Amino acid sequence: MTINEIQNEVIEEFEEFDDWMDKYQMLIDLGNDLEPLEEKYKTEQNLIEGCQSRVWIQCDKETSPIPSQGVVLHFTAESDALIVKGIIALLLRVLSGHTPQEILDADLYFIDRIGLHDHLSPTRSNGLLAMVKRIKAYAMAYSVES
């Protein structure tokens, strides 16, 4: 699936709920479903600055099964805050498994369309921005490397 197809899927899932308490619960559930990050990846290098809570993002590259794609990036992450863990789970769902260029070119419109920006505190919004920046920084590093 393309990044936009996944974003559209996320938007549809969130549109099923009118109440933001239900949407927060969905985020918490997504976070609870996130595989725990291995302890060896909980390093200062993987820790995201600018987040109120602690968030670690690990990036691994692998050769794509589609030869013309080159490499794809896979992200794993964890947070010590439930809603933030759900937010990072959404970002990983949308961006993990794509090429560095696809990630760099991605317009993450789902964030505004599901109303996430409007329903986060300023510190959580800054944290979200920091997470997106880190993921795009990994993509930039691997696109230069390729």
C-alpha positions in Angstrom: 0.0 0.0 0.0 1.1 3.5 -0.6 1.6 6.0 2.2 -1.5 7.9 1.0 -3.6 4.8 0.9 -2.6 4.0 4.5 -3.3 7.6 5.6 -6.8 7.4 4.0 -7.4 4.1 5.9 -6.4 5.8 9.2 -8.7 8.8 8.4 -11.6 6.4 7.8 -11.0 4.6 11.0 -11.0 7.8 13.0 -14.1 9.1 11.2 -16.1 6.2 12.9 -15.9 8.1 16.1 -17.5 11.5 16.8 -16.3 11.9 20.4 -12.7 12.7 21.0 -12.7 10.5 24.2 -13.3 7.6 21.9 -10.5 8.7 19.6 -8.1 9.0 22.5 -9.1 5.5 23.5 -8.4 4.3 20.0 -4.9 5.9 20.2 -4.3 4.2 23.6 -5.4 0.9 22.1 -3.0 1.4 19.1 -0.2 2.1 21.6 -1.0 -1.0 23.6 -0.8 -3.0 20.4 2.7 -1.6 19.6 5.4 -4.2 20.0 7.8 -3.2 22.8 11.1 -1.8 21.7 14.1 -3.9 22.6 16.0 -2.5 25.6 19.2 -2.3 23.5 17.5 0.4 21.3 16.5 2.6 24.3 19.5 4.7 23.9 20.2 8.5 24.0 20.8 8.4 20.3 17.2 7.0 19.7 15.6 9.3 22.3 13.5 12.1 20.7 14.3 15.6 22.0 11.3 17.9 22.3 8.9 15.4 23.6 7.3 15.8 27.1 7.4 12.1 27.5 10.2 9.7 26.6 10.0 8.4 23.0 12.6 6.2 21.3 12.6 5.5 17.6 14.8 2.9 16.0 15.3 2.7 12.2 16.5 -0.3 10.3 16.9 -0.6 6.6 16.4 -3.7 4.5 16.4 -4.6 0.8 13.0 -4.3 -0.6 11.4 -7.4 -2.1 10.7 -5.1 -5.2 14.2 -4.8 -6.8 13.5 -1.4 -8.3 12.8 0.1 -4.8 16.3 -0.5 -3.4 15.9 -0.2 0.4 12.9 0.3 2.6 13.0 1.6 6.2 11.4 -0.2 9.1 10.8 1.7 12.3 10.2 0.5 15.8 9.4 2.7 18.7 8.2 3.1 22.2 7.0 5.7 24.6 6.3 5.8 28.3 3.1 7.8 27.7 -0.1 6.0 26.5 -1.4 8.5 24.0 2.1 9.3 22.7 2.6 5.6 22.2 -0.6 5.6 20.1 0.6 8.6 18.1 3.9 6.9 17.3 2.1 3.7 16.4 0.1 5.7 13.8 3.3 7.3 12.4 4.9 3.9 12.1 1.9 2.4 10.5 1.9 5.1 7.8 5.6 5.4 7.2 7.3 2.1 8.1 8.1 -0.2 5.2 8.6 2.5 2.6 11.6 3.8 0.7 13.5 6.8 2.0 12.3 8.9 -0.9 8.6 8.0 -0.3 9.0 9.0 3.3 10.7 12.3 2.4 8.0 13.1 -0.2 5.1 12.2 2.1 2.6 14.9 3.0 1.3 13.6 6.3 -2.2 15.1 5.9 -3.8 12.5 8.1 -2.6 14.3 11.2 -4.8 17.3 10.4 -7.7 15.3 8.9 -8.3 13.2 12.0 -8.0 16.4 14.1 -4.9 15.3 16.0 -3.2 18.7 15.9 -6.3 20.4 17.3 -6.6 17.9 20.2 -3.1 17.7 21.5 -1.5 20.0 24.1 1.2 22.3 22.7 3.9 20.1 24.2 2.4 16.9 22.6 2.2 18.8 19.3 5.9 19.7 19.6 6.6 16.1 20.4 4.7 14.9 17.3 6.7 17.3 15.2 9.9 16.1 16.7 8.9 12.5 15.9 8.1 13.3 12.3 11.4 15.2 11.9 13.4 12.3 13.3 11.7 9.8 10.9 12.4 12.1 8.0 16.0 12.6 9.1 16.5 8.9 9.0 15.0 8.8 5.5 17.3 11.7 4.4 20.3 9.9 5.8 19.5 6.6 4.0 18.5 8.4 0.8 22.0 10.1 0.7 23.6 6.7 1.5 21.8 5.0 -1.4 
